Structures are given as structure tokens and as C-alpha cells.
Amino acid sequence: MATDSHLRFALAVHSALGAGGGNSCFSPYSVASALTLAARAARGRTRDELTRLIGDPGEQAVLLREAAQLLDEGRGAEPPQLAVSNTLWADDRLPLEDSFKAELAGWPGAAVASAPFGKQPEAARALVNEDVERTTRGLVPQLLPPGSIDRDVAAVLVNALYLKAAWKLPFREANTADAPFHAPSGTRDVPTMWLSERVGHAHAGGWQVVQLAAAGGLQAVVLLPDGDLADAEAALDPATLTRLLDEPRFTSVELALPKISLDVPSSLTGVLRGLGVRTLFTDEADLTGLSPDPRLTVSEVLHQAVLRVDEQGFEGAAATALVMRLTAMIVGEPVQVTVDRPFLLLVRHVGTGALHFFARVVEP
């Protein structure tokens, strides 16, 4: 099932990214979009390795497209904001397959654009970055850092995402105050929001789960372990996560939650290699579904995610770039949930189960 594969993929990347134990944040939606498009272009072993990681590309394409199209604007005064782009930036010297252009055309915010990678690599880098900055409302101004693009680059496949939604039950700003948070580096006071409402809650399998509804059929999910986060994460598999997401019931909850502001750039090349996607990065890569040129290979996968959570709601942006080269070229007393130690935070589309963001908060 597409949702199961998506959760399995999200947990695998989260585990690999967070191996150092500090803050991490990425967009499973954005990374999966870029890799699913790559899988649609891949053939042979290249496709097989991608499929083992992300799941069936056809099923994933349906889930990802629906998650971008099925936001219910509801009746609130502030509708959700969602912007998605999927762009293939290609040098004019690279021939493109019409079948891939047709596949891409079915994706939200699809475009095929020309960029002078061979003749003016810095100008090409600026074109890509400016487009990502527009889609992400300025939150990701430089996805491609200096030095990431040179004359050997033939194409860059980019997914960019912007998402903003208001809480259905906002926190009162007057209640926000500093409160202790027990981080590995020591206990310190951080700005902490407070809410007393009936929200989705469960306590199961060594985790407390709090679901906070937002506009557009979106939801933030706080996963607070009973004990050490690293130990609890080690046992968090897709089946357990699915149960935790399904378990909550409306309960009176007194929630104390730190305000969050994360901005995390990541190179996913090593992460993906460690998860079994290897041929894509070698001269044996087969991306002939994108271009008839058999020399095309992926040299790097870059990602950046920004996530902010405050009293009014959440705002996030993310972008993923595949840089391609030519190789020769409950009722009763309120439940008290005090999030005062490391925890996980998910932002998801409830209808499809797509995870827009997956964050570990160790130092808020």
C-alpha cells in the first residue's frame, strides 16, 4: 500500500539523517517526489534500487499528487497555503524524452526549463535558486550552494514545497512563557506555548501522541517518548508508527509545547547510498527514460527543510535537487502533556497520509 511504503521510506531517511542525535528536519514529501520522478525515468537496476526504497513509483506518484491537490480549504477565515513545483532544469545540449516530459506534466507545478549549465554554470545556479525561493516564499533562498554547479552538470531535477496552515484551536500568545526543556546539552528555558483543549491523544507503546488539527485537512503530530528518544526511535517501525497515528481519541489535554524554528540543509547522497540506492550515482546509472543519452548520472542529492511552529499554526518549506551530470561529461481530568525533553514532530496530510515534514527536536 502506498501509505505504508511512504511511512517506511520516511522512517528510513529520518533514521539515517538523525544518526548524530541532534536536531534534524526533512520533507518526506519533497524527497519522495524527486526520487519518484527519478524512478519514473530510471530503468533496470537503477529503477529497482529506487523502488525498493520508495515503493512502487506509480502508487507513490498518485499519493504525492493527491496530497498536493486535496487540501480542504474549510470555512475558516485563513485558508491553508500550499505551493508545489516540480521542475526539470536542462541544458540545451541534453536531449529529453517526450515520455518523461509527459510524465512530469501530470505533477503539480510541473515545468521543463532551460538552464545554461555548460556555458554559464553560475547563472544557471542562480536561475534554479531564484525559482525555489519563489516557490518557498523566501524560506529556501539558496538550495544549490556555491560550487555545487559546474560545466559538467547537464540537468537538475527539483521539487520545492511551501506549506502554511493555521491551527483549528490556536494557542493563546498571552500564555506563552519560558519553561525548562531537558536537552542532552543540559536543561534550559525555552519559549513554551500552552493549550487546554480537547484534542487527539493517546498513550501507547512507550509514547504519548498529541494530534493538533490545522486547516486544510492537515495535522501536526507530537510524538513524546516516555524515556530516552534515541531508545524509543530505535524501536519505531512503520507498523508501530501507523498504530500511533491511528490510536488517538479526543481527550481533554493540557499541552505545553515549545515554539519551534528549524532550518536544516542536508546532503542526501550518502544517506541514499546507505539505504541501497547506489547505481544512480555511478556510471552504470540508467536514466534513459529521461534522456536517450546513456551517460547521464546523478552526482548529488541536496535537500533543505525549514519548519516553524508558533501559537497560530505552522509554516514550512522544503526543496530537493537531483544534480545530474554526463559521465564523460479519554473523559475526565485533562491529560497533562509537557513536552520538556526531546521529541518528534510530524506534519501530515490526513486524507492521504503523506508526510510533509518529519522533525526531531532535541534543542528547540
C-alpha positions as CSV (number, residue, x, y, z in Angstrom):
1,M,0.0,0.0,0.0
2,A,1.3,3.5,-0.9
3,T,0.9,5.0,2.6
4,D,2.8,2.1,4.2
5,S,5.7,2.5,1.7
6,H,5.7,6.2,2.3
7,L,6.0,5.8,6.1
8,R,8.7,3.1,5.7
9,F,10.7,5.5,3.4
10,A,10.2,8.4,5.8
11,L,11.4,6.4,8.8
12,A,14.4,5.1,6.9
13,V,15.6,8.5,5.8
14,H,14.8,10.0,9.3
15,S,16.9,7.3,11.0
16,A,19.8,7.9,8.6
17,L,19.7,11.7,8.8
18,G,19.4,11.7,12.6
19,A,22.2,9.2,13.3
20,G,24.2,12.1,15.0
21,G,21.4,12.6,17.6
22,G,20.9,16.3,17.1
23,N,18.1,18.3,15.5
24,S,17.0,17.1,12.1
25,C,14.2,18.0,9.8
26,F,13.4,17.0,6.2
27,S,10.4,16.7,4.0
28,P,9.5,13.1,3.1
29,Y,7.0,14.6,0.6
30,S,9.7,16.6,-1.2
31,V,12.4,13.9,-1.3
32,A,9.9,11.3,-2.3
33,S,8.6,13.5,-5.1
34,A,12.1,14.0,-6.6
35,L,13.0,10.3,-6.2
36,T,9.7,9.1,-7.6
37,L,10.3,11.2,-10.7
38,A,13.8,9.8,-10.9
39,A,12.4,6.3,-10.7
40,R,9.9,7.0,-13.5
41,A,13.0,8.0,-15.6
42,A,15.1,5.1,-14.4
43,R,15.5,1.6,-16.0
44,G,16.9,-1.7,-14.8
45,R,18.9,-1.9,-11.6
46,T,18.7,1.9,-11.1
47,R,14.9,1.7,-11.0
48,D,14.9,-1.4,-8.9
49,E,17.0,0.2,-6.1
50,L,14.9,3.3,-6.1
51,T,11.7,1.2,-6.0
52,R,13.0,-0.8,-3.0
53,L,13.4,2.4,-1.1
54,I,10.3,4.5,-2.1
55,G,7.8,1.8,-3.0
56,D,6.0,1.3,-6.3
57,P,6.6,4.6,-8.3
58,G,3.2,4.6,-9.8
59,E,1.5,4.3,-6.4
60,Q,3.7,6.9,-4.9
61,A,3.0,9.3,-7.8
62,V,-0.7,9.0,-7.1
63,L,-0.3,9.6,-3.3
64,L,2.1,12.6,-3.8
65,R,-0.1,14.2,-6.5
66,E,-3.3,13.8,-4.4
67,A,-1.6,15.2,-1.3
68,A,-0.9,18.4,-3.2
69,Q,-4.5,18.7,-4.6
70,L,-6.8,17.6,-1.8
71,L,-6.4,20.4,0.7
72,D,-9.8,21.2,2.0
73,E,-10.0,25.0,2.5
74,G,-12.8,24.6,5.0
75,R,-14.8,27.5,6.4
76,G,-12.1,29.2,8.4
77,A,-11.0,32.8,7.8
78,E,-7.5,31.8,6.9
79,P,-7.3,29.0,4.3
80,P,-4.1,26.9,4.1
81,Q,-1.4,27.9,1.7
82,L,0.3,25.2,-0.4
83,A,2.7,25.7,-3.3
84,V,4.5,22.8,-5.0
85,S,6.8,22.9,-8.0
86,N,8.4,20.0,-9.9
87,T,10.9,21.4,-12.4
88,L,13.4,19.8,-14.7
89,W,16.1,22.3,-15.5
90,A,18.1,21.0,-18.5
91,D,21.0,22.3,-20.6
92,D,20.1,22.7,-24.2
93,R,22.7,20.1,-25.2
94,L,20.8,17.4,-23.4
95,P,18.1,15.7,-25.4
96,L,14.9,14.9,-23.4
97,E,12.4,12.0,-23.9
98,D,8.9,13.2,-24.7
99,S,7.6,10.4,-22.5
100,F,9.3,11.9,-19.4
101,K,8.0,15.4,-20.2
102,A,4.5,13.9,-20.4
103,E,5.0,12.1,-17.1
104,L,6.2,15.3,-15.5
105,A,3.3,17.3,-16.9
106,G,0.9,15.3,-14.7
107,W,2.7,16.5,-11.5
108,P,1.7,19.7,-9.6
109,G,3.6,22.8,-10.6
110,A,5.3,20.9,-13.4
111,A,7.8,22.7,-15.7
112,V,10.7,21.9,-18.1
113,A,13.1,24.8,-18.2
114,S,16.3,25.6,-20.0
115,A,19.4,26.5,-17.9
116,P,22.9,27.2,-19.3
117,F,24.8,24.8,-17.1
118,G,27.6,24.2,-19.7
119,K,28.2,27.8,-20.7
120,Q,27.2,29.8,-17.6
121,P,27.0,27.5,-14.5
122,E,26.7,30.3,-12.0
123,A,23.9,31.9,-14.0
124,A,22.2,28.5,-14.1
125,R,22.6,28.0,-10.4
126,A,21.0,31.4,-9.8
127,L,18.0,30.6,-12.0
128,V,17.3,27.4,-10.1
129,N,17.8,29.1,-6.7
130,E,15.5,32.0,-7.6
131,D,12.8,29.6,-8.7
132,V,13.0,27.6,-5.5
133,E,13.0,30.9,-3.5
134,R,9.8,32.0,-5.2
135,T,8.0,28.7,-4.5
136,T,9.1,28.5,-0.9
137,R,8.2,32.2,-0.2
138,G,11.8,33.1,0.5
139,L,12.3,30.4,3.2
140,V,14.8,28.4,1.0
141,P,16.8,31.1,-0.8
142,Q,19.8,29.0,-1.8
143,L,19.2,25.3,-2.3
144,L,22.2,25.0,-4.6
145,P,25.2,26.3,-2.6
146,P,28.3,27.9,-4.3
147,G,30.4,25.3,-6.0
148,S,27.5,22.8,-6.5
149,I,27.1,23.6,-10.2
150,D,29.9,23.4,-12.8
151,R,30.1,22.9,-16.5
152,D,29.7,19.2,-16.3
153,V,26.1,19.5,-15.0
154,A,23.6,18.7,-17.6
155,A,20.3,18.8,-15.7
156,V,18.9,19.4,-12.2
157,L,15.5,17.9,-11.2
158,V,13.9,20.0,-8.4
159,N,10.9,19.6,-6.1
160,A,10.0,22.6,-4.0
161,L,7.3,22.8,-1.4
162,Y,5.7,25.6,0.7
163,L,3.0,24.9,3.3
164,K,1.3,27.2,5.8
165,A,-1.7,26.4,7.9
166,A,-3.4,27.8,11.0
167,W,-4.4,25.7,14.0
168,K,-8.1,25.0,14.3
169,L,-7.5,25.5,18.1
170,P,-4.8,28.2,18.3
171,F,-2.6,28.7,21.3
172,R,-3.1,32.0,23.2
173,E,0.1,34.1,22.8
174,A,-0.5,35.5,26.3
175,N,0.0,32.1,27.7
176,T,3.4,31.6,26.1
177,A,6.3,31.7,28.6
178,D,9.7,30.4,29.2
179,A,9.8,26.8,30.6
180,P,12.5,24.3,31.2
181,F,13.4,21.9,28.4
182,H,15.7,18.9,29.2
183,A,18.1,18.7,26.3
184,P,21.2,16.4,26.1
185,S,23.3,19.6,26.4
186,G,21.6,20.5,29.7
187,T,18.3,22.0,30.9
188,R,17.5,25.4,29.7
189,D,14.4,27.7,29.5
190,V,12.8,27.9,26.1
191,P,9.6,29.8,24.9
192,T,6.8,27.3,25.5
193,M,3.2,27.5,24.4
194,W,0.2,26.2,26.4
195,L,-3.1,24.8,25.3
196,S,-6.0,23.3,27.3
197,E,-8.5,21.8,24.8
198,R,-10.0,18.5,23.6
199,V,-7.5,17.2,21.0
200,G,-6.4,13.8,19.7
201,H,-4.4,12.0,22.4
202,A,-3.1,8.5,23.1
203,H,-0.5,6.9,25.4
204,A,0.7,3.6,23.9
205,G,3.8,1.7,23.3
206,G,6.0,4.0,25.3
207,W,4.9,7.2,23.5
208,Q,2.4,10.0,24.1
209,V,0.8,11.1,20.9
210,V,-0.9,14.5,20.5
211,Q,-2.6,15.4,17.3
212,L,-3.2,19.1,16.6
213,A,-5.7,19.8,13.7
214,A,-4.9,22.5,11.3
215,A,-6.7,24.0,8.3
216,G,-6.9,22.1,5.0
217,G,-7.1,18.6,6.4
218,L,-3.6,19.0,7.8
219,Q,-2.3,17.9,11.2
220,A,0.7,18.2,13.4
221,V,1.6,15.1,15.4
222,V,3.7,15.4,18.6
223,L,5.4,12.1,19.5
224,L,6.8,12.3,23.0
225,P,8.6,9.2,24.3
226,D,8.3,8.1,27.9
227,G,12.0,7.7,28.2
228,D,15.1,8.4,26.1
229,L,14.3,9.5,22.5
230,A,17.1,7.5,20.9
231,D,16.0,4.3,22.6
232,A,12.4,4.8,21.6
233,E,13.2,5.7,18.0
234,A,15.2,2.5,17.6
235,A,12.0,0.5,18.1
236,L,9.8,2.8,15.9
237,D,9.0,0.8,12.8
238,P,6.3,1.6,10.2
239,A,3.7,-0.7,11.8
240,T,4.3,0.9,15.2
241,L,4.1,4.4,13.7
242,T,0.9,3.5,11.9
243,R,-0.7,2.3,15.2
244,L,0.4,5.5,17.0
245,L,-1.1,7.7,14.3
246,D,-4.4,5.7,14.4
247,E,-4.6,5.4,18.2
248,P,-5.5,8.9,19.4
249,R,-9.0,9.8,20.5
250,F,-10.4,13.2,21.5
251,T,-9.4,13.9,25.1
252,S,-9.1,16.9,27.4
253,V,-5.4,17.7,27.2
254,E,-3.2,20.4,28.9
255,L,-0.4,20.7,26.4
256,A,2.9,22.5,26.9
257,L,4.8,22.7,23.6
258,P,8.0,24.6,22.8
259,K,7.9,27.0,19.8
260,I,10.0,25.6,17.0
261,S,12.2,27.1,14.3
262,L,14.3,24.7,12.3
263,D,16.3,25.3,9.2
264,V,18.3,22.2,8.1
265,P,20.3,21.8,4.9
266,S,21.2,18.2,4.1
267,S,23.2,16.3,1.5
268,L,21.2,13.1,0.9
269,T,23.8,11.5,-1.4
270,G,25.4,9.4,1.4
271,V,22.1,8.7,3.1
272,L,20.6,7.3,-0.1
273,R,23.7,5.2,-0.8
274,G,23.5,3.8,2.7
275,L,19.8,2.9,2.1
276,G,20.7,0.9,-1.1
277,V,20.3,3.5,-3.8
278,R,23.8,3.1,-5.3
279,T,23.7,2.6,-9.1
280,L,22.0,6.0,-9.6
281,F,25.3,7.6,-8.5
282,T,27.6,5.6,-10.8
283,D,28.4,5.5,-14.5
284,E,26.2,2.4,-14.6
285,A,23.1,4.6,-13.9
286,D,20.3,4.1,-16.5
287,L,18.2,7.3,-16.8
288,T,17.2,6.7,-20.4
289,G,13.6,7.3,-19.5
290,L,14.6,11.0,-19.1
291,S,17.2,11.3,-21.9
292,P,18.4,9.0,-24.6
293,D,22.0,10.0,-23.6
294,P,23.3,6.9,-21.7
295,R,25.9,8.9,-19.9
296,L,23.5,10.7,-17.6
297,T,24.1,10.0,-13.9
298,V,23.2,11.7,-10.6
299,S,26.2,13.2,-8.8
300,E,24.4,14.7,-5.7
301,V,21.1,15.0,-4.0
302,L,20.6,18.2,-2.0
303,H,17.8,19.0,0.4
304,Q,16.8,21.8,2.7
305,A,13.9,22.0,5.1
306,V,12.5,24.9,7.2
307,L,9.8,24.4,9.8
308,R,8.3,26.9,12.2
309,V,5.7,26.2,14.8
310,D,4.1,29.0,16.8
311,E,0.8,30.0,18.5
312,Q,-1.1,30.5,15.2
313,G,0.0,27.4,13.3
314,F,2.9,26.1,11.3
315,E,4.8,27.2,8.2
316,G,7.3,25.0,6.4
317,A,9.2,24.9,3.2
318,A,11.5,22.3,1.6
319,A,13.3,21.7,-1.6
320,T,15.1,18.7,-3.1
321,A,17.5,18.8,-6.1
322,L,19.0,15.8,-8.0
323,V,22.1,17.2,-9.8
324,M,22.8,15.2,-13.0
325,R,26.0,15.0,-15.0
326,L,27.1,13.3,-18.1
327,T,29.8,10.9,-17.0
328,A,32.0,11.5,-19.9
329,M,31.0,14.6,-19.4
330,I,-10.4,10.0,27.2
331,V,-13.3,11.8,29.5
332,G,-12.3,13.0,33.0
333,E,-9.3,15.1,34.2
334,P,-7.3,16.6,31.5
335,V,-4.2,14.6,30.4
336,Q,-1.1,16.7,31.0
337,V,1.5,16.5,28.3
338,T,4.5,18.6,29.0
339,V,6.9,18.5,26.1
340,D,10.0,19.3,28.0
341,R,12.5,16.8,26.5
342,P,13.5,15.7,23.0
343,F,10.6,14.6,20.8
344,L,9.5,14.0,17.2
345,L,7.1,16.2,15.2
346,L,5.3,15.2,12.1
347,V,3.2,17.3,9.7
348,R,0.9,15.3,7.6
349,H,-2.0,15.3,5.2
350,V,-4.6,13.3,7.0
351,G,-6.5,12.1,3.9
352,T,-3.6,10.5,2.1
353,G,-1.2,10.0,5.0
354,A,1.6,11.9,3.1
355,L,4.2,13.3,5.5
356,H,5.1,16.9,4.6
357,F,7.7,17.2,7.4
358,F,9.4,14.8,9.8
359,A,11.5,16.5,12.6
360,R,13.5,15.5,15.6
361,V,13.5,18.4,18.1
362,V,16.4,18.0,20.6
363,E,17.4,21.6,21.0
364,P,14.3,23.8,20.4
